[in-house]
Amino acid sequence: MNTMHRDDWQTALGRHIENGSLPGLVALRAQGKQIEVYTAGALSLTDPTPMARDTLFRIASMTKPIAAAAAMMLVDEGALSLDDPVDHWLPELADRRVLRALDGPLDETVPAHRPLTARDLLTMRMGLGYILARSDDYPIQHAIKDLNILQGMPRLQEWPDPDTWIAGVGTLPLMAQPGERWMYDLSLEVLSVLIGRVSGHALGDFLEQRLFGPLGMKDTGFYVPPDKLSRLATAYEGAPSGEGLQVYDTPEDGGWSRMPRFHSAAAGLVSTADDYRAFLQLLLDNGVAEGTRLLSEESVTLMRQDHLTEAQRKANQLFLGAHSGWGFGLAVNREVGPTGERPGRFGWTGGIGTTAFADPDGKRIGILLTQRLLDTPRPPEVFDDFWKGFYDT
């Protein structure tokens, strides 16, 4: 890994701390055993404790690829099929009906063309999710809000248990036919319930046994135990201008200070830069870690392969960008991107201020962890500076 411009890269990141845009950050670049970590700023605006390599961050949607890997472990062992109906495991979602019109009444529906499958969930094409429209007054949006089915930024302590949650989902019609549209987020929450029922374990327990333990991801989980809370960064929302940054979540009494009832496969995990690097390295190495196969090569290939149609990609450029598609639980670059990212690059971003991708071209990994919520679909400037530096060095 060429570190000729290392100082320039760190300076570009550090200015976001100096100008007050961010309280702190941890950045990691890795190529095999060569790992470079840069830290700047503090755990919070009121706690001067410096950011450290093992600082804990709420990784939000960077949870999605991990949950997808867990599902593919069940596929590998024959406990789950990608293309069989999930009705046996999720009877609440059997016999789906679909809205005649997205903005229409909830009782004006048609039968679904086919049952839902695990592939629909992994590719986020089950037909339920966020509506990328200016209006928030559709009847289906009101129903989702009333049932607390989608949260926006995660507030995990407010969610019910998985059985209660999926029962609520089962009362709703789909917004689109299965496989027809890419719709963000909700499919991965359904996947959490599916993994729990197929494996017989809560998602967090399954991940600990099958992924976190074998990979040495000792600081990753759905909550932070008391002896580690001093390493959890405070999360903020808002802009430095105007009223300034406002606290979103605190370590001591926040949403990650105790185990939630629902283990969110879409947005629930806390992790560190080194832990997440270990996970991405597993995918770069085609499912093998330290000589032990955890995922089949076929499953890793499916995860890292774009499954969207051209029309689905075009309709979701707001989320994915013009250069990306979607695999299983993660984005996949189809062409060179605006900051130099290569075709085949895979990973995802977390709405609480994190981004992590692996690039098979050179087997490189980049991870940037911050604690400020994203407030627009476009990546923040610090993300652009990170990835430009990643590809320039």
GINORLIN-V474285 format. One record per run of one state. SS is the DSSP state (H for helix, E for strand, L for the rest). FROM is the first residue (numbers start at 1). TO is the last residue. If there is no record, write none. Layout:
{{SS & FROM & TO} {SS & FROM & TO}}
This chain:
{{L & 1 & 5} {H & 6 & 18} {L & 19 & 23} {E & 24 & 31} {L & 32 & 33} {E & 34 & 42} {L & 43 & 49} {E & 50 & 50} {L & 51 & 55} {E & 56 & 58} {L & 59 & 59} {H & 60 & 76} {L & 77 & 84} {E & 85 & 85} {L & 86 & 90} {H & 91 & 93} {L & 94 & 96} {E & 97 & 99} {L & 100 & 108} {E & 109 & 111} {L & 112 & 116} {E & 117 & 117} {H & 118 & 122} {L & 123 & 138} {H & 139 & 147} {L & 148 & 155} {H & 156 & 158} {L & 159 & 161} {H & 162 & 170} {L & 171 & 173} {E & 174 & 174} {L & 175 & 185} {H & 186 & 199} {L & 200 & 202} {H & 203 & 215} {L & 216 & 220} {E & 221 & 221} {L & 222 & 225} {H & 226 & 231} {E & 232 & 232} {L & 233 & 234} {E & 235 & 237} {L & 238 & 245} {E & 246 & 249} {L & 250 & 269} {E & 270 & 271} {L & 272 & 272} {H & 273 & 284} {L & 285 & 287} {E & 288 & 289} {L & 290 & 291} {E & 292 & 293} {L & 294 & 296} {H & 297 & 303} {L & 304 & 309} {H & 310 & 315} {L & 316 & 316} {H & 317 & 320} {L & 321 & 323} {E & 324 & 326} {L & 327 & 330} {E & 331 & 333} {L & 334 & 345} {E & 346 & 350} {L & 351 & 353} {E & 354 & 359} {L & 360 & 363} {E & 364 & 370} {L & 371 & 371} {E & 372 & 372} {L & 373 & 380} {H & 381 & 392} {L & 393 & 393}}
